[in-house]
Amino acid sequence: MNSRVTNAITFRAGAFKRRIAWVFGLQFVVLVIVCAMGIFNVAPWEAVIVLILITTVLACLATQHEWGPIRSLARLIDGWSDDQPDPEAFQPQRLPRRTDADVALLARGLHGFATRIAGYNQRERNFTRDASHELRSPLTVIKMSVDMLADEAGLSDFGARSVRRIHRASRELEMLVEALLVLARDADKPADKERFVVNDVLRRELQAARELLAGRPIELLLEQPASFALEGSPQVFSVLCWQLLRNACQQAERGSVVVRVEPGVVSVSNRPDPNDVGCTASPPGSADRHGFELAIARQISDRFGWPLELQTRLDRENVARIHFPDPLPVESANTAPSPP
């Protein structure tokens, strides 16, 4: 596309500078002649002043005319809409032939950038609208089949363990899909923005996590010295907390995972079993196992402005702490948020 545009229209480099130089050069010559006429009494000083003003106005109008292509590009950029992108508005072929080559190069770069942005937006819509359904449908079938297998009479112990592993893996895959969809969507346009109580969402997530941890020597605890609400997407908050819970459970071989709610802060920590014998140093590959879950959690926290703080203590306790800059009282969750 760019090569065809370049071959179709040839813009001269430095044309803008040359025309501006001509404008100010002619203005200087006229001013010198007019001033000379006033000095040698060829024309009255009133006429000299009027001629100087007229010359200055004409020079300003000529400069504004030469600045027209840049002003047009600025208006196009100011009117750019992500919902209805029009990359062809920046097509260099629409510029006048007398446009400077630097302005044409700027328009060509904006055209390529706008084309890529429009492609990104289209792929985002396709992924969040079409691919999300295609990913969720097989997961729904797997979950229903696992539930029916779990109710099957005469299932062996090995079969029951396999069903639990499949159920756990399907739940983790479901939350991974939700996390990827959250990151793929535009953060400025949350689909389900509302006011919700943080403690209620955490209780639901811990209940689901307890079902998946059945048979493992890990206890999930919820400490609630405070409670608060947020205005945003409860799905995004749920996905973020799930990633931190999953990471804490992977780091802890046994013991407890504690979720603590403080004013404007939610922390997730894995507390080792005090009955474990051994040194306080973290065994290789366990306590410092910060993997894919924390990477997703950090991306979500950065995207939605919820700072994530990670801390490792001497007693092998790893703490992930989320700060919420704008917590709301619990009572506000019962009222509808004010329209923007």
C-alpha positions in Angstrom: 0.0 0.0 0.0 2.7 2.5 1.0 4.8 1.8 -2.2 1.7 2.3 -4.4 0.9 5.6 -2.7 4.5 6.8 -3.0 4.5 6.0 -6.8 1.2 7.6 -7.3 2.0 11.0 -5.7 5.4 12.5 -5.4 5.8 15.2 -2.7 8.7 17.6 -2.6 10.8 17.7 0.5 11.3 21.2 2.0 8.4 22.7 0.1 6.9 24.1 3.3 10.1 25.7 4.4 10.6 27.3 0.9 7.1 28.7 0.7 7.3 30.1 4.3 10.7 31.6 3.4 9.1 33.3 0.3 6.3 34.6 2.4 8.5 36.2 5.0 11.1 37.4 2.4 8.4 39.2 0.4 7.0 40.6 3.7 10.5 41.9 4.5 10.9 43.5 1.1 7.5 45.2 1.3 8.3 46.5 4.8 11.6 47.9 3.7 10.0 49.7 0.7 7.1 51.1 2.8 9.4 52.3 5.6 11.6 54.0 2.9 8.6 55.7 1.5 7.7 57.0 4.9 11.3 58.2 5.7 11.6 60.1 2.4 8.1 61.5 2.7 6.9 59.7 -0.4 3.8 58.6 1.5 2.3 59.9 4.7 3.0 57.9 7.9 -0.7 57.0 8.2 -0.6 55.2 4.9 2.7 53.6 5.9 1.2 52.1 9.1 -1.8 50.9 7.1 0.4 49.2 4.5 2.5 47.5 7.3 -0.7 46.2 8.9 -2.0 44.9 5.6 1.3 43.2 4.8 1.4 41.6 8.2 -2.1 40.3 7.9 -1.4 38.9 4.4 1.7 37.1 5.7 -0.3 35.6 8.6 -3.0 34.4 6.2 -0.4 32.8 3.9 1.3 31.1 6.8 -2.1 29.7 8.0 -2.8 28.5 4.5 0.5 26.6 4.4 -0.3 25.1 7.8 -3.6 23.7 6.5 -2.5 20.1 5.9 -1.1 19.8 9.4 -4.2 21.3 10.9 -6.3 18.8 8.9 -4.3 15.9 10.3 -4.7 17.2 13.8 -8.5 17.4 13.4 -8.6 13.8 12.1 -6.6 12.6 15.1 -8.8 14.5 17.5 -11.9 13.0 15.9 -10.6 9.5 15.9 -13.0 6.9 17.3 -12.0 3.4 18.4 -15.6 2.3 18.0 -15.7 3.4 14.3 -12.1 3.6 13.1 -11.5 5.0 9.6 -7.9 4.4 8.6 -8.6 5.7 5.1 -9.0 9.2 6.5 -5.2 9.3 6.9 -4.6 8.2 3.3 -1.8 10.3 1.8 -3.6 10.3 -1.6 -6.1 12.7 0.0 -3.4 15.4 0.6 -2.9 18.2 -1.9 -0.1 17.8 -4.4 1.7 20.9 -3.0 1.9 19.2 0.5 5.4 19.0 2.0 7.0 15.6 1.9 7.5 15.6 5.7 3.7 16.1 6.2 3.0 13.3 3.7 5.4 11.0 5.6 3.5 11.9 8.8 0.2 11.1 7.2 1.6 7.8 5.8 2.8 6.8 9.3 -0.6 7.7 10.8 -2.4 5.7 8.1 -0.3 2.6 8.9 -0.7 3.1 12.7 -4.5 3.5 12.3 -4.7 0.4 10.1 -3.0 -1.7 12.8 -5.1 -0.2 15.6 -8.3 -1.1 13.6 -7.0 -4.6 13.1 -6.2 -5.0 16.8 -9.7 -3.8 17.7 -11.3 -6.2 15.3 -9.3 -9.2 16.6 -10.2 -8.2 20.2 -13.9 -8.2 19.3 -13.6 -11.5 17.5 -11.8 -13.1 20.5 -14.0 -11.8 23.2 -17.3 -12.4 21.3 -16.7 -15.5 19.2 -13.8 -17.3 20.7 -15.1 -17.0 24.2 -18.2 -19.0 23.4 -16.1 -21.6 21.6 -13.8 -22.0 24.6 -16.6 -22.1 27.2 -18.8 -24.7 25.4 -16.4 -27.6 25.7 -15.6 -26.6 29.3 -19.3 -26.8 30.1 -19.6 -30.2 28.6 -16.5 -31.4 30.6 -18.0 -30.1 33.9 -21.3 -31.7 33.3 -19.7 -35.0 32.4 -17.5 -34.9 35.5 -20.5 -34.2 37.7 -22.3 -37.2 36.2 -19.3 -39.4 36.7 -18.9 -38.3 40.3 -22.5 -39.5 41.0 -21.9 -42.8 39.3 -22.3 -45.7 41.7 -19.5 -48.2 42.2 -16.8 -45.8 41.1 -13.4 -47.1 42.3 -11.0 -45.0 44.4 -8.7 -44.5 41.4 -11.7 -43.4 39.3 -12.8 -41.0 42.1 -9.4 -39.4 42.2 -9.3 -39.1 38.5 -12.7 -37.4 38.5 -11.5 -34.9 41.1 -8.4 -34.2 39.1 -10.4 -33.6 36.0 -12.8 -31.4 37.9 -9.9 -29.4 39.3 -8.3 -29.0 35.9 -11.5 -27.9 34.3 -12.1 -25.3 37.0 -8.5 -24.0 36.6 -8.9 -23.9 32.8 -12.2 -22.1 33.1 -10.6 -19.4 35.3 -7.6 -19.2 33.0 -10.0 -18.5 30.1 -11.8 -15.8 32.2 -8.4 -14.2 33.0 -7.4 -14.1 29.3 -10.7 -12.6 28.4 -10.4 -10.0 31.1 -6.9 -9.0 29.8 -8.2 -9.0 26.2 -11.1 -6.6 26.9 -10.7 -2.9 27.1 -10.2 -1.8 30.7 -12.0 1.5 30.1 -15.2 -0.4 29.1 -15.9 -3.1 31.7 -18.9 -5.2 30.7 -20.3 -5.7 34.2 -19.3 -2.6 36.2 -21.2 -2.5 39.5 -20.8 -2.0 43.2 -20.1 -5.2 45.1 -18.9 -6.2 48.6 -15.4 -7.6 48.5 -16.1 -10.0 51.4 -19.0 -11.7 49.6 -17.0 -12.4 46.5 -14.1 -13.8 48.6 -16.4 -16.1 50.5 -17.7 -17.6 47.2 -14.2 -18.0 45.8 -13.0 -19.7 49.0 -15.9 -22.1 48.9 -15.1 -23.1 45.3 -11.4 -23.5 46.2 -12.2 -25.7 49.2 -14.0 -28.1 46.9 -11.0 -28.3 44.6 -8.6 -28.8 47.5 -10.5 -31.8 48.9 -7.9 -34.4 49.9 -5.0 -32.0 50.1 -3.6 -31.0 53.6 -4.2 -27.3 53.0 -6.8 -25.3 54.9 -8.4 -22.1 53.5 -9.1 -19.4 56.1 -10.9 -16.1 55.7 -10.0 -13.3 58.2 -12.3 -10.3 58.1 -11.3 -7.6 60.5 -12.7 -5.1 58.0 -15.2 -5.1 55.1 -15.6 -2.7 52.1 -17.1 -2.5 48.7 -15.7 -1.6 45.3 -17.1 -0.1 42.1 -16.0 -2.2 39.2 -16.2 -5.6 37.7 -16.8 -8.4 40.3 -15.7 -10.9 37.7 -12.3 -9.1 37.3 -11.9 -9.1 41.1 -12.9 -12.8 41.3 -10.3 -13.8 38.6 -7.6 -11.7 40.3 -8.2 -13.4 43.7 -8.4 -16.8 42.2 -5.0 -16.4 40.6 -3.5 -15.4 44.0 -5.3 -18.3 45.7 -4.1 -20.8 43.2 -0.5 -19.5 43.5 -0.6 -19.7 47.3 -1.9 -23.2 47.2 0.8 -24.3 44.8 3.5 -22.8 47.0 2.1 -24.5 50.2 2.7 -28.2 50.4 0.7 -28.3 53.6 -0.6 -25.8 56.2 -3.1 -23.0 55.6 -3.8 -20.3 53.1 -5.2 -17.2 54.7 -7.2 -14.5 53.0 -7.3 -11.3 55.1 -9.5 -8.3 54.5 -8.3 -5.0 55.8 -9.5 -1.4 55.0 -8.8 -1.0 51.3 -6.5 -4.1 51.3 -6.9 -7.8 50.5 -3.9 -10.1 51.3 -3.4 -13.8 50.5 -0.7 -15.6 52.4 0.4 -19.2 52.8 1.3 -20.1 56.3 3.4 -23.3 56.7 2.4 -26.0 59.1 4.1 -25.3 62.4 4.5 -29.0 63.0 6.8 -29.3 60.0 10.4 -30.0 61.0 13.3 -28.6 59.1 15.1 -25.4 58.6 13.3 -22.1 58.1 14.8 -21.7 54.7 12.5 -22.3 51.7 13.1 -25.6 50.0 14.2 -25.2 46.3 11.3 -24.9 43.9 8.5 -24.4 46.5 8.3 -21.1 48.3 9.8 -19.0 45.5 7.6 -20.7 42.8 6.2 -17.5 41.3 4.7 -18.7 38.0 2.0 -18.0 35.5 -0.7 -17.2 38.1 1.3 -14.2 39.5 2.1 -13.0 36.0 -1.6 -12.9 35.2 -2.5 -11.3 38.6 0.1 -8.6 38.1 -1.2 -7.8 34.6 -4.8 -7.5 35.9 -3.7 -5.3 38.9 -1.7 -3.0 36.5 -4.6 -2.9 34.1 -7.2 -1.9 36.6 -5.1 0.2 38.9 -5.0 -2.2 41.9 -1.4 -2.3 43.0 -0.1 -5.7 43.9 2.7 -6.1 46.5 4.6 -9.3 47.0 6.5 -10.1 50.2 8.4 -13.1 51.5 8.9 -13.4 55.3 11.5 -15.3 57.2 9.1 -18.0 58.3 8.6 -19.1 54.7 5.3 -17.2 54.5 4.6 -15.5 51.2 2.2 -12.7 51.2 0.4 -11.1 48.2 -1.3 -7.9 49.1 -3.7 -6.0 46.8 -4.3 -2.3 47.5 -7.5 -0.6 46.3 -7.2 3.2 46.1 -11.0 3.9 46.2 -12.7 1.6 48.7 -16.4 2.2 49.4 -18.5 1.5 52.5 -20.5 -1.7 52.4 -23.7 0.2 52.5 -23.0 1.8 49.1 -23.1 -1.7 47.5 -26.9 -1.7 48.1 -27.4 1.5 46.2 -27.1 1.8 42.4 -24.0 3.6 41.2 -24.4 7.1 40.0 -24.5 7.4 36.2 -21.4 8.8 34.5 
